[in-house]
Amino acid sequence: MPFDSYGVSREQSGGMITSRGCVYSCGYCSSSLIMGKKFRSRSPENVVDEIEELLHKYKLRDIAFMDDTFMLNKKRASQIAQEIEDRNLDVSFVASSRVDMVDNNLLRKLKKAGMSTLYYGVESGSQRILDLMKKGITLQEAETAVKSAKNVGLEVLTSFILGYPGETKEDIDQTIDFSIKLNPDYSQYSILTPFPGTPIYQELHKKGLIDTNNWDKYTVLKPVLKYEQLGLTKAMVERKLAEAYLKFYSRPKYLMKHRHMISVIFQIILRSFILPRLKGSTGKGWYQKLKES
């Protein structure tokens, strides 16, 4: 691959897909539509061969496993960790897991092999909404999973969805509070975006509750549901998205521990929420000045 043509640098990650298919049926997720419901995986040897190539040929030490359910096959995940150790590869990698798949011994093994960060899709702080999503997890499992990862020295990234059909303002506030209670290292939030083909899209489209006139809004940062018919408003859901980021990342204790995030947070808020509202301007001049300051 002509990696130079893609602007790859040593600071960037080598993205890898080591398995395909998601066997779960979350109502909002398009992964199983894209990758299929059947889980198929590459062998541990094949995976680590590619890691070696990224490390030695392309000088990429940071690896991002893009699998939907990297730890679905725990034996295979353990074998990948062992293969990395056996080849004495100095790499750092990120992977994802469901909160109900946590295995402390596996986490320790992956950490020893170079795992730095674990991604959990928690999605809601309301058990009622998790059940509506057909997520198949509990709030207690989420708490246990985050604690287990942090106990072995891993950084944790959690994700949440706001504005799910049937959700109330109180549910959204509960999700924001729960994301803070979990105390992960990073948290990301999005607005429910019903991608075509997903169960939630089919349900909402049949009821005429989706704005399908402007696909540019399908960014997971813009509300595309007709929330006024669901007891909410688009403006309120957008405000709650901004509030979630501000509440999580502006905590004094958090900023003391993650000082490097201050400028990153400011840039994200400026780029995602402030500049798009500047009428008649792309905001590029503002952002350039920010980068230069």
Backbone as a ProteinNet text record, in pm:
[ID]
protein_1_A
[PRIMARY]
MPFDSYGVSREQSGGMITSRGCVYSCGYCSSSLIMGKKFRSRSPENVVDEIEELLHKYKLRDIAFMDDTFMLNKKRASQIAQEIEDRNLDVSFVASSRVDMVDNNLLRKLKKAGMSTLYYGVESGSQRILDLMKKGITLQEAETAVKSAKNVGLEVLTSFILGYPGETKEDIDQTIDFSIKLNPDYSQYSILTPFPGTPIYQELHKKGLIDTNNWDKYTVLKPVLKYEQLGLTKAMVERKLAEAYLKFYSRPKYLMKHRHMISVIFQIILRSFILPRLKGSTGKGWYQKLKES
[TERTIARY]
84	0	86.8	54.5	129.4	81.4	121.7	70.7	99.3	208.4	241.7	132.1	60	-47.5	-166.3	-172.8	-284.1	-247.8	-128.2	-88.4	-63.6	-30.2	-7.3	124.1	121.6	242.7	259.2	369.6	395.1	299.3	236.2	141.7	5.4	-17.9	-147.8	-153.4	-275.6	-296.4	-311.3	-270.5	-293.7	-424.2	-529.3	-659.2	-664.4	-719.2	-729.6	-868.4	-917.6	-1040.2	-999.8	-1011.4	-967	-1082.5	-1205.9	-1323.7	-1440.8	-1539.7	-1659	-1783.2	-1890.1	-2016.7	-2049	-2173.8	-2221.9	-2345.5	-2341	-2449.7	-2562.9	-2547.9	-2648.3	-2749	-2856.2	-2967.1	-3009.6	-2915.3	-2947.9	-3029	-3139.3	-3232.8	-3179	-3075.7	-3023.6	-2902.7	-2845.6	-2713.1	-2719.1	-2631.4	-2625.5	-2512.1	-2435.9	-2317.5	-2351.9	-2457.4	-2491.3	-2544.2	-2595.9	-2639.7	-2519.8	-2413.8	-2294.6	-2206.2	-2183	-2088.8	-2156.1	-2287.8	-2356.8	-2374.2	-2464.4	-2492.9	-2398	-2336.4	-2248	-2107.6	-2052.4	-1917.9	-1813.3	-1725.5	-1614.2	-1485.6	-1382.2	-1259.5	-1134.9	-1033.7	-902.7	-827.4	-732.4	-656	-564.1	-530.5	-437.6	-305.2	-254.1	-126.7	-138.4	-248.9	-270.8	-282.6	-352.4	-369	-234.6	-154.4	-26.7	74	60.3	142.9	120.4	-4.8	-35	14.7	4.6	58.5	208.9	276.9	421.2	449	366	385.4	365.8	259.7	235.8	349.6	402.8	508.4	641.5	683.9	818.3	825.2	722.6	728	678.5	570.2	509.4	534	608.1	647.9	528	420.2	300.9	294.3	316.9	318.9	180.6	94.9	-38.9	-138.4	-208.2	-301.9	-443.3	-539.8	-680	-756.9	-802.1	-885.2	-1027.6	-1077.6	-1206.6	-1321.8	-1295.2	-1399.1	-1514.4	-1635.1	-1750.9	-1745.4	-1703.2	-1699.2	-1567.6	-1459.8	-1327	-1316.9	-1386.1	-1374.3	-1486.3	-1560.4	-1667.1	-1610.9	-1500	-1429.1	-1311.8	-1331.9	-1229.6	-1101.6	-1115.2	-997.2	-911.1	-975.5	-901.6	-834	-905.8	-847.1	-724.8	-734.5	-621.1	-503.8	-533	-427.8	-357.9	-433.3	-372.2	-275.1	-318.8	-231.5	-104.7	-120.8	-5.8	88.8	32.7	114.7	195.6	135.8	207.6	324.3	297.4	403.3	514.4	475.4	574.9	668.2	616.5	698.7	768	742	807.7	785.5	658.6	625.1	588.9	653.8	628.4	519.6	394.8	282.8	184.1	101.9	-6.4	-134.9	-237.8	-358.6	-486.2	-589.8	-722.5	-820.2	-912.3	-1013.6	-1145.6	-1251.1	-1382.5	-1438.6	-1534.1	-1599.1	-1738.1	-1829	-1955.1	-1927.7	-2009.8	-1985.3	-2018.3	-2095.4	-2128.3	-2032.8	-1919.4	-1819.8	-1690.7	-1690.6	-1566.1	-1513	-1384.7	-1314	-1184.5	-1170.8	-1055.2	-922.4	-914	-790.2	-754.4	-855.7	-831.1	-786.1	-848.4	-808.6	-663.3	-622.6	-483.4	-387.3	-426.8	-342.3	-329.4	-440.8	-439	-358.6	-373.1	-295.4	-146.1	-107.6	33.4	86.7	-0.4	41.1	47	-10	-0.6	-131.1	-241.8	-367.6	-360.4	-400.8	-396.8	-536.3	-632.1	-765.5	-871.4	-980.1	-1091.5	-1217.5	-1286.4	-1407.6	-1531.3	-1622.8	-1749.9	-1865.9	-1956.9	-2079	-2184.8	-2197.2	-2293.8	-2431.6	-2434.7	-2549	-2654.3	-2683.2	-2783.3	-2760.3	-2804.2	-2797.8	-2932.9	-3027.2	-3161	-3184	-3215.3	-3238.3	-3358.8	-3456.7	-3575.8	-3539	-3452.1	-3411.5	-3320.4	-3232.8	-3149.4	-3236.8	-3343.9	-3435.6	-3506.9	-3545.7	-3608.3	-3510.9	-3383.6	-3280.7	-3251.2	-3298.7	-3264.3	-3113.2	-3054.3	-2909.5	-2867.4	-2950.3	-2920.4	-2817	-2801.5	-2707.6	-2778.9	-2712.9	-2766.6	-2671.6	-2723.7	-2640.8	-2531.8	-2564.7	-2466.2	-2352	-2383.2	-2277.1	-2185.6	-2242.6	-2162	-2067	-2117.5	-2033	-1920.3	-1953.2	-1853.1	-1747.8	-1790.9	-1698.4	-1598.1	-1645.2	-1555.2	-1455.4	-1504.1	-1414.4	-1310	-1350.6	-1258	-1145.8	-1180.6	-1078.9	-983.6	-1037.1	-952.5	-864.4	-914.8	-837.4	-711.5	-714	-595	-508.1	-546	-462.5	-496.3	-614.2	-654.5	-728.4	-712.6	-798.2	-929.5	-1037.8	-1170.3	-1240.3	-1299.1	-1382.6	-1523.5	-1621.6	-1760.8	-1838	-1942.6	-2024.9	-2171.1	-2244.8	-2385.3	-2466.6	-2592.3	-2686.1	-2793.8	-2819.1	-2922.6	-3038.6	-3158.6	-3274.4	-3335.6	-3327.1	-3387.8	-3540.3	-3615.7	-3762.2	-3812.6	-3897.3	-3947.9	-3873	-3762.3	-3680.8	-3743	-3729.4	-3773.9	-3652.5	-3676.1	-3567.4	-3498.5	-3577.2	-3520.9	-3430.7	-3469.9	-3385.8	-3252.2	-3255.4	-3131.9	-3041.4	-3100.4	-3021.9	-2962.6	-3039.9	-2991.9	-2872.7	-2877.5	-2765.8	-2640.9	-2656.7	-2541.3	-2480.9	-2566	-2517.8	-2449.1	-2505.9	-2447.4	-2311.5	-2297.4	-2168.6	-2060.5	-2098	-2002.8	-1975.1	-2078.3	-2063.5	-1966.8	-1972.6	-1882.4	-1736.1	-1712.4	-1579.1	-1479.7	-1516	-1418.4	-1318	-1217.2	-1118.1	-1173.3	-1255.9	-1315.3	-1459.1	-1542.4	-1680.1	-1725.7	-1799.6	-1851.6	-2003.5	-2066.9	-2212.1	-2259	-2373.5	-2429.7	-2581.4	-2643.3	-2788.9	-2837.1	-2941	-2994.9	-3014.1	-2946	-2955.9	-2999.6	-3123.6	-3176.1	-3130.5	-3021.7	-2970.2	-3062	-3079.4	-3169.3	-3136	-3240.4	-3222.7	-3222.8	-3195.8	-3195.5	-3339.2	-3359.7	-3495.9	-3560.7	-3481.4	-3540.9	-3579	-3504.6	-3539.7	-3672.1	-3685	-3807.3	-3928.5	-3911.9	-4022.1	-4062.9	-3962.1	-3990.9	-4036.9	-3979.7	-4018.4	-4164.6	-4207.3	-4345.6	-4441.4	-4395.4	-4479.6	-4463.7	-4377	-4354.9	-4283.4	-4191.2	-4125.1	-3980.1	-3939.1	-3800.2	-3796.1	-3699.3	-3673.6	-3577.4	-3629	-3544	-3517	-3540.3	-3520.3	-3378.4	-3301.6	-3166.1	-3070.4	-3006.9	-2915.7	-2788.8	-2761.3	-2642.8	-2653.3	-2775	-2793	-2761.2	-2738.6	-2714.9	-2568.9	-2532.7	-2395.6	-2382.4	-2490.4	-2505.6	-2489.2	-2474.3	-2468.1	-2588.5	-2671.5	-2790.3	-2915.9	-3021.3	-3146	-3220.5	-3257.6	-3331.3	-3470.9	-3502.9	-3636.6	-3729.6	-3857.1	-3957.6	-3992.4	-3900.3	-3907.9	-4032.6	-4086.5	-4205.1	-4321.5	-4322.7	-4427.6	-4394.8	-4271.9	-4228.1	-4217.2	-4263.6	-4261.4	-4134.6	-4043.6	-3920.4	-3914.8	-3804	-3781.5	-3641	-3621	-3488.1	-3388.6	-3431	-3342.1	-3297	-3389.8	-3354.8	-3255.3	-3275.1	-3184.1	-3044.3	-3036.8	-2906.3	-2839.8	-2919.8	-2864.3	-2810.3	-2882.5	-2839.3	-2710.4	-2692.2	-2566.6	-2448.9	-2464.6	-2359.5	-2339	-2450.4	-2443.1	-2367.8	-2389.9	-2322.5	-2171.1	-2124.5	-1980.5	-1924.8	-1996.5	-1948	-1943.5	-2049.4	-2053	-1943.8	-1922	-1822.8	-1680.7	-1650.2	-1511	-1469.6	-1562.7	-1525	-1511.5	-1521.9	-1506.9	-1363.7	-1345.2	-1210.1	-1119.6	-1172.8	-1090.6	-1048.2	-1138.6	-1106.4	-996.8	-1011.2	-914.3	-777.7	-775.2	-646.6	-573.9	-650.2	-590.8	-559.7	-643.1	-628.3	-606.6	-499.7	-475.2	-465.8	-414.2	-395.8	-527.8	-638.1	-768.7	-831.2	-776.9	-839.7	-848.6	-736.3	-738.1	-817.7	-810.5	-885.1	-1035.4	-1080.9	-1222.8	-1270.5	-1190.3	-1229.1	-1241.7	-1147.6	-1151.8	-1274.4	-1307.7	-1423.9	-1552.3	-1566.2	-1686.7	-1698.3	-1585.5	-1585.2	-1622.1	-1559.2	-1579.2	-1718.1	-1766.5	-1890.2	-2015.9	-2004.9	-2126.1	-2131.2	-2015.5	-2015.7	-2000.2	-1895.3	-1870	-1984.2	-2048.5	-2159.8	-2274.3	-2280.9	-2389.1	-2353.2	-2228.4	-2187.7	-2239.5	-2345.5	-2408.9	-2317.4	-2313	-2234.7	-2086.4	-2043.3	-1899.7	-1872.8	-1764.9	-1727.3	-1655.9	-1605.4	-1533	-1389.3	-1343.9	-1207.8	-1104.4	-1132.9	-1037.1	-1023	-1135.3	-1134.7	-1057	-1081.3	-1017.9	-867.7	-829	-687.4	-617.1	-682.9	-624.8	-611.5	-711.5	-706.5	-587.1	-563.8	-453	-318.6	-313.1	-187.2	-158.4	-262.1	-244.5	-183.5
-120.7	0	124.7	224.5	351.9	439.4	404.9	473.3	623.1	663.3	804.9	885.8	823.1	892.8	922.3	853	870.6	962.6	1019.8	1110.8	1043.3	915.1	841.7	885.6	906.4	942.2	847.7	857.1	768.7	794.6	912.2	943.1	880.4	829.3	773.6	624.5	573.1	432	349	224.8	130.3	59.3	94.7	33.5	-107	-200.1	-338.8	-394.4	-475.4	-552	-698.6	-758.2	-897.1	-995.6	-942.1	-1029.2	-950.3	-1022	-957.9	-1026.2	-949.3	-1006.2	-975.6	-937.6	-913.5	-999.7	-1081.5	-1177.7	-1116.9	-989.7	-926.1	-847.7	-803.6	-742.9	-608.7	-522.1	-389.2	-314.4	-252.1	-192.9	-78.8	-8.6	110.7	83.3	-37.1	-61.5	-117.8	-64.9	-109.5	-208.9	-242.2	-327.5	-463.7	-526.1	-658.6	-653	-535.7	-519.1	-510.2	-447.5	-427.3	-551.7	-606	-717.3	-853.5	-855.6	-982.8	-1024.1	-1118.3	-1165.5	-1276.7	-1343.7	-1454.5	-1402.9	-1446.8	-1404.9	-1486.6	-1417.1	-1482.6	-1412.9	-1488.2	-1426.5	-1479.3	-1397.1	-1436.1	-1508.2	-1589.4	-1664.2	-1570.3	-1603.9	-1521.1	-1498.6	-1602.2	-1589.9	-1488.5	-1493.7	-1402.1	-1258.1	-1239.8	-1106.2	-1048	-1126.9	-1075.4	-1060.1	-1135.7	-1111.6	-969.7	-927.5	-791.8	-686.1	-716.2	-623.2	-604.2	-713.6	-705.1	-619.4	-634.7	-555.9	-407	-374	-234.2	-176.9	-258.3	-213.1	-195.5	-298.7	-297.2	-227.6	-246.4	-186.9	-43.7	-16.5	116.3	198.5	141.5	213.1	263.4	187.4	222.5	134.5	195.4	119.2	111.4	209.3	212.7	143.7	45.4	-34.3	-13.9	0.9	12.5	-103	-195.8	-305.3	-252.2	-257.4	-198.4	-298	-416.4	-519.4	-472.3	-514.1	-482	-555.8	-681	-763.3	-839.6	-767.2	-826.6	-942	-930.8	-1031.9	-1135.6	-1143	-1242.5	-1382.7	-1410.3	-1537.7	-1511.5	-1539.3	-1506.2	-1586.3	-1710.6	-1793.2	-1733.3	-1688.1	-1627.8	-1498	-1413.1	-1288.1	-1316.6	-1419.7	-1459.1	-1507.8	-1580.4	-1631.9	-1519.4	-1416.1	-1299.6	-1231.9	-1215.1	-1155	-1238.1	-1370.7	-1458.3	-1452	-1443.3	-1436.3	-1306.8	-1197.3	-1069.4	-1080.6	-1144.3	-1163.2	-1253.5	-1364	-1460.1	-1397.1	-1303.5	-1238	-1113.3	-1083.4	-970.9	-839.7	-813.1	-692.8	-579.1	-465.1	-348.1	-263.6	-296.7	-225.2	-183.2	-86.9	-43	-53.5	-114.4	-131.4	-102.6	-70.8	-39.7	-142.6	-188.6	-284.2	-253.8	-319.8	-296.5	-424.6	-407.8	-522.5	-482.3	-576.5	-556.7	-564.5	-496.9	-495.9	-629.8	-715	-845.2	-955.4	-915.2	-1012.9	-1005.9	-927.4	-899.7	-1023.4	-1046.7	-1156.5	-1098.5	-1096.3	-1030.7	-1090.4	-1222.3	-1286	-1246	-1238.2	-1197.5	-1052.3	-965.5	-824.8	-809.6	-885.5	-878.1	-925.3	-1029.8	-1083.5	-983.5	-921.9	-823.4	-700.1	-657.4	-543.1	-573.5	-692.9	-732.8	-733.7	-765.8	-772	-634.4	-532.4	-398.1	-321.5	-382.2	-307.6	-186.2	-70.4	52.8	102.2	80.6	136.1	34.9	31.3	-58.3	25.7	-2.6	71.9	-9.3	53.2	-9.9	71.8	6.6	72.1	52.3	147.1	136.4	183.5	297.8	354.4	426.1	381.1	452.9	430.4	527.2	513.4	478.1	444.9	404.1	259.6	173.8	33.7	19.2	103.5	98.1	125.3	223	256.5	148.5	92.8	-19	-134	-158.8	-265.9	-230.6	-103.6	-59.9	-75	-51.4	-63.8	-209.3	-301	-443.3	-463.2	-387.4	-393.5	-522.2	-573	-699.8	-691.9	-573.7	-558.3	-488.9	-486.4	-416.3	-305.4	-211.1	-102.3	-155.9	-259.6	-318.5	-380.7	-445.2	-503.1	-394.4	-280.2	-168.8	-119.3	-104.5	-59	-157.9	-286.1	-389.8	-391.6	-376.6	-382.3	-267.8	-147.6	-32	-48.4	-91.5	-110.6	-217.8	-325.5	-435.2	-387.7	-310.8	-261.3	-164.1	-76.1	21.5	-46	-152.9	-224.6	-290	-324.3	-385.3	-280.4	-152.7	-45.3	-0.1	-35.2	7	140.2	221.2	337.5	289.1	359.8	316.8	429.8	393.9	485.3	427.8	507.2	462.9	548.2	491.1	566.9	559.9	666.9	677.3	740.2	699.7	752.9	832.4	954.4	1039.6	1054.2	1068.2	1093.7	971	856.7	734.9	744.4	694.8	700.1	636.7	708	661.4	722.3	790.9	852.9	985.8	1016	1143.9	1228.9	1355.8	1443.7	1385.5	1326.6	1266.8	1147.6	1070.1	957.4	1007.3	1115.1	1170.8	1219.6	1290	1337.4	1218.9	1112.8	993.5	932.4	934.3	881.9	965.7	1097.3	1185.4	1163	1155.4	1132.8	996.8	895.7	761.8	757.6	829.4	831.9	891.7	989.3	1050.9	958.2	891.5	797.1	684.4	636.4	529	572.6	702.8	761.2	696.2	682.7	633.4	744	711.2	812.9	904.4	849.8	926.7	879.6	971.8	934.5	1007.6	938.3	1002.6	988.3	1088.1	1093.2	1120.6	1066.5	1092.1	1100.1	1155.4	1161.4	1042.7	977.3	861.7	894.6	820	838.1	706.3	696.6	570.3	546.1	474.2	448.1	351.4	372.5	287.9	140	60.1	-83.7	-133.9	-43.7	-84.9	-101.6	-183.9	-201.2	-71.1	17.7	142.2	232.1	227.1	305.2	257.1	125.7	70.3	106	99	130.7	276.8	367.2	510.3	559.1	501.2	540.7	505.4	389.7	346.6	444.1	503.3	597	741.3	762.5	897.1	988.8	932.6	1010.1	1045.8	1026.4	1055.6	1160.7	1251.5	1348.9	1285.3	1248	1184	1277.5	1406.4	1502.7	1554.3	1538.6	1593.5	1493.5	1412.2	1309.1	1369.1	1497.3	1561.5	1571.7	1559.1	1567.2	1435.3	1329.8	1198.6	1186.1	1270.4	1278.2	1224.8	1181.5	1142.1	1261.3	1380.8	1502.4	1591.7	1554.7	1632.8	1547.8	1604.3	1528.1	1516.8	1395.7	1374.2	1317.6	1295.1	1248	1367.7	1345.9	1448.6	1442.1	1496.7	1479.6	1542.3	1644.4	1709.3	1610.1	1509.6	1407.5	1297.4	1304.6	1204.3	1262.1	1386	1446.7	1523.1	1535.5	1611.5	1718.8	1792.1	1885.6	1866	1899.2	1886.9	1976.8	2097.4	2192.2	2137.5	2074.9	2021.6	1906.9	1818.5	1705.3	1755.6	1857.1	1915.1	1977.3	2046.4	2107.1	2000.9	1890.5	1782.7	1718.3	1712.1	1658.2	1745.9	1877.7	1970.3	1964.8	1956.6	1950.1	1825.8	1713.3	1589	1605.4	1659.8	1678.9	1777.8	1887.1	1988.9	1935.9	1865.4	1813.2	1710	1623.9	1518	1573.2	1657.3	1697.4	1824.7	1895.1	2018.4	2000	1877.3	1852.6	1883.5	1960.4	1995.9	1875.1	1770.9	1653	1585.3	1583.5	1521.4	1600.4	1731.7	1815.2	1811.4	1794.8	1782	1655.2	1549.1	1421.1	1413.7	1481.3	1474.8	1615.8	1680.7	1819.3	1831.7	1725.9	1731.7	1740	1710.8	1710.7	1850.1	1947.7	2079.7	2140.9	2145.8	2205.6	2120.5	1988.8	1898.4	1920.5	1929.4	1949.5	2081.5	2186.1	2317.3	2314.2	2248.6	2239.8	2162.7	2052.8	1972.6	2052.8	2121.2	2201.1	2312.6	2377.1	2486.3	2435.6	2325.1	2272.2	2210.3	2141.3	2065.4	2144.2	2240.7	2306.3	2457.4	2523.5	2669.4	2713.9	2665.8	2709.5	2678.8	2561.2	2534.6	2634.1	2707.8	2803.4	2943.8	2962.7	3092.9	3107	3180.7	3192.7	3262	3203.8	3263.4	3245.8	3160	3138.7	2992.8	2940.7	2802.4	2790.3	2903.9	2899.6	2856.8	2836.9	2785.7	2883.4	3013.9	3112	3106.2	3089.4	3078.4	2955.8	2844.9	2720.2	2725.5	2789.4	2800.9	2884.4	2992.8	3076.2	2997.1	2913.2	2832.1	2737.5	2673.7	2579.6	2650.7	2775.4	2848.4	2908.3	2922.3	2986.8	2892.1
0	0	0	-84.1	-82.8	33.4	153.4	271.7	268.6	204	199.9	132.5	39.7	-31.6	60.1	172.7	265.6	381.8	376.5	482.4	614.6	613.5	738	801.1	930.8	1003.8	1121.2	1189.1	1303.3	1417.7	1417.4	1524.4	1499.5	1380.7	1348.5	1380.2	1383.9	1416.1	1289.3	1299.6	1192	1218.4	1145.8	1167	1109	1185.6	1141.3	1168.9	1076.7	1099.3	1105.5	1222.1	1239.4	1239.1	1244.2	1239.5	1184.8	1134.6	1081.4	1137.5	1142.6	1186.3	1330.9	1354.4	1491.1	1514.1	1615.9	1640.7	1723.1	1762.5	1846.8	1762.7	1825.7	1751.2	1809.5	1838.2	1889.7	1784.1	1826.3	1732.4	1649.7	1698.7	1633	1543.5	1550.6	1493.9	1352.1	1266.1	1127.7	1102.4	1205	1185.3	1125.9	1178.7	1128.9	986	944.3	806.3	712.6	760.6	678.7	679.5	796.3	812.5	824.9	840.5	854.1	999.3	1022.5	1157.7	1202.1	1106.7	1140.5	1171	1283.5	1323.6	1249.5	1176.5	1106.6	1147.7	1171.6	1222.5	1152.3	1150.8	1100.2	1211.3	1174.2	1274.7	1351.3	1475.9	1553.3	1480.8	1413.2	1341.6	1228.1	1155.1	1043.8	1093.7	1204.4	1262.3	1303.8	1371.2	1421.6	1307.8	1201	1081.9	1030.5	1028.4	980.6	1078	1207.9	1307.7	1285.3	1259.7	1231.8	1108.9	1007.7	885.6	912.8	987.6	1021.5	1105	1195.1	1284.8	1212.9	1139.2	1081	945.3	862.3	728.4	726.7	802.8	797.8	924	1020.2	1141.4	1221.7	1221.3	1298.3	1422.3	1536.7	1661.8	1725.7	1696.6	1755.9	1662.1	1716.4	1637.2	1691.1	1600.2	1639.5	1577.8	1660.2	1611.6	1592.7	1470.3	1436.7	1445.6	1496.8	1507.3	1595.8	1560.3	1643.8	1776.9	1773.3	1895.7	1901	1926.1	1926.6	2026.1	2139	2244.5	2242.5	2133.6	2127.5	2145.2	2077.6	2094.6	2188.7	2317.2	2416.9	2396.1	2354.7	2330.8	2220.8	2114.4	2003.6	2047.5	2123.1	2171.8	2258.3	2341.7	2425.7	2340.6	2234.9	2147.3	2071.9	2035	1969.6	2066.4	2191.4	2292.6	2311	2317.2	2335.7	2216.5	2096.3	1974.7	1970.9	2015.7	2022.8	2120.3	2234.5	2334.2	2282.2	2219.7	2170.7	2067.6	1989.6	1887.3	1941.3	2069.5	2136.9	2061.4	2024.9	1949.7	2044.8	2026	2109	2042.7	2071.1	2011.7	2120.1	2084.6	2171.8	2090.2	2147.8	2068.4	2147.8	2071.4	2124.4	2069.5	2153.1	2107	2177	2132.7	2190.8	2250	2339.9	2400.8	2448	2449.2	2519.4	2669.7	2747.7	2892.2	2956.7	2886.9	2944	2898.7	2838.5	2793.4	2873.6	2979.6	3050.9	3121.6	3101	3166.6	3221.2	3353.4	3415.1	3371.4	3360.8	3317.7	3175.1	3087.8	2950.1	2944	3024	3025.9	3068.8	3169.6	3215.4	3105.9	3034.8	2928.6	2812.7	2776.5	2668.7	2708.9	2834.5	2884.3	2876.9	2915.3	2911.3	2768.8	2672.4	2532.2	2466.8	2534	2478	2467.2	2509.2	2502.9	2594.3	2539.6	2618	2654.4	2563.6	2582.4	2540.7	2618.2	2587.5	2567.1	2457.8	2421.6	2457.6	2531.9	2567	2510.8	2441.1	2398.9	2506.2	2596.3	2706	2659.2	2592.6	2519.9	2603.3	2725.3	2805.2	2953.9	3033.1	3177.6	3236.2	3148.2	3191.1	3149.2	3245.4	3211.5	3118.6	3137.2	3051.3	2905.7	2883.8	2747	2689	2771	2723.5	2674.7	2746.5	2706.4	2576.2	2559.2	2434.4	2317.2	2343.3	2239.8	2203.2	2288.7	2275.2	2287	2377.3	2398.1	2467.8	2556.1	2621.2	2731.2	2793.6	2904.7	3019.6	3136	3252.5	3295	3370.8	3422.2	3515	3592.2	3682.3	3603.5	3491.1	3408.5	3354.2	3321.4	3272.1	3380.5	3501.7	3612.4	3639.3	3641.1	3666.3	3557.2	3432.4	3318.9	3322.9	3352.2	3357.4	3471.8	3589.3	3704.2	3675.3	3609.3	3579.5	3488.9	3386.7	3293.3	3362.6	3444.3	3512.8	3617.9	3677.7	3778.9	3722.9	3594.2	3534.1	3463.8	3476.4	3423.4	3282.7	3232.5	3099.2	3104.4	3000.9	2985.6	2927	2959.9	2916.7	2841.8	2727.2	2650.5	2646.3	2685.6	2681.1	2581.2	2522.9	2428.8	2469.8	2437.1	2475.2	2362.7	2354.1	2255	2327.6	2280.4	2338.6	2240	2292.8	2208.3	2146	2215.5	2163.4	2176.2	2077	2086.7	2215.6	2286.1	2414.8	2531.3	2500.9	2605.1	2648.4	2775.2	2829.1	2862.6	2894	2936.7	3059.4	3147.9	3269.4	3235.9	3135.9	3091.9	3038.5	2959.7	2903.6	3015.6	3113.1	3227.4	3304.5	3315.1	3383.9	3310.7	3177.3	3097.8	3118.1	3116.3	3137.1	3275.7	3376.4	3513.8	3526.2	3461	3468.7	3400.1	3289	3219.3	3307.2	3388.1	3480.7	3598.7	3646.7	3757.9	3722.4	3598.1	3555.8	3561.8	3544.9	3553	3456.3	3328	3230.4	3199.5	3123.1	3085.7	2977	2890.9	2782.3	2762.7	2717.8	2688.9	2563.4	2479.1	2359.2	2355.9	2297.8	2294.6	2152.3	2117.1	1985	1997.1	1894.6	1888.6	1806.5	1852.3	1780.8	1633.1	1547.9	1403.5	1341.3	1296.2	1243	1099.2	1083	949	874	744.5	664.8	679.7	698.1	710.7	853.1	948	1088.6	1137.3	1239	1292.5	1336.2	1399.2	1446.6	1329.9	1219.5	1100.3	1043.2	1029.7	972.8	1057.6	1188.2	1279.9	1270	1272	1271.1	1133.9	1028.9	893.5	867.6	916.1	899	968	1078.5	1154.1	1106.6	1007.5	955.4	1052.5	1132	1237.1	1205.2	1078.1	1040.9	931.3	942.8	838.1	737.7	621.8	520.1	402.8	422.8	314.7	306.1	411.3	412.3	474.6	390	441.2	500	470.7	529.1	680.4	733.2	878.2	948.6	871.7	932.6	977.6	1072.9	1122.9	1264.3	1325.8	1466.7	1561.4	1506.5	1588.3	1565.4	1467.7	1435	1455.1	1512.8	1529.2	1396.7	1359.9	1234.8	1261.8	1388.5	1423.3	1442.6	1422.5	1448.4	1597.6	1677.8	1822.7	1885	1820.7	1876.4	1888.4	1801.1	1807.1	1907.5	1963.8	2061	2201.9	2218.9	2351.5	2384.3	2285.5	2304.5	2196	2188.7	2078.7	2025.3	1898.7	1839.2	1911.9	1945	2012.7	2147.8	2220.9	2351.8	2340.3	2241.9	2224.9	2188.3	2102.3	2067.2	2189.8	2271.3	2393	2486.7	2498.3	2587.5	2537.8	2406.2	2353.1	2395.3	2377.1	2418.5	2569.4	2644.1	2790.2	2836.6	2768.4	2806.2	2796.9	2684.4	2666.8	2768.6	2789.5	2883.3	3026.1	3067.4	3203.7	3227.4	3129.8	3149	3147.8	3048.6	3027.8	3101.1	3163.5	3233.7	3383.6	3431.1	3574.8	3619.5	3725.5	3770.1	3794.2	3859.9	3887.5	3757.5	3660.3	3532.5	3461.2	3458.7	3388.8	3455.4	3586.1	3655.4	3611.9	3590.9	3553.4	3404.2	3323	3177.1	3121.6	3160.9	3119	2966.9	2902.1	2756.7	2682.3	2750.8	2685.2	2675.4	2748	2752	2612.5	2540.5	2407	2309.1	2325.8	2237.2	2253.2	2377.6	2405.7	2346.3	2365.4	2314.8	2162.4	2095.8	1950.2	1902.2	1971.5	1932.4	1947.3	2061.2	2084.7	1980.6	1952.6	1855.8	1716.8	1676.3	1541.2	1523	1626.6	1612.6	1647.5	1738.5	1786.9	1761.6	1760.1	1747.7	1602.4	1534.9	1397.8	1301.7	1312.9	1220	1233.2	1344.4	1364.8	1315.4	1274.2	1222.2	1079.3	1062.5	931.8	831.2	711.1	604.2	618.9	711.2	730.3	759.4	702.7	729.7	862	912.9	1039.4	1025	900.7	882	935.4	918.9	968.4	1119.3	1188	1334	1377.8	1311.4	1352.5	1326.8	1214.9	1185.5	1292.4	1332.7	1438.3	1568.2	1596.8	1717.8	1714.6	1599	1587.6	1600.8	1552.8	1555.7	1693	1776.3	1906.6	2008.8
[MASK]
+++++++++++++++++++++++++++++++++++++++++++++++++++++++++++++++++++++++++++++++++++++++++++++++++++++++++++++++++++++++++++++++++++++++++++++++++++++++++++++++++++++++++++++++++++++++++++++++++++++++++++++++++++++++++++++++++++++++++++++++++++++++++++++++++++++++++++++++++++++++++++++++++++++

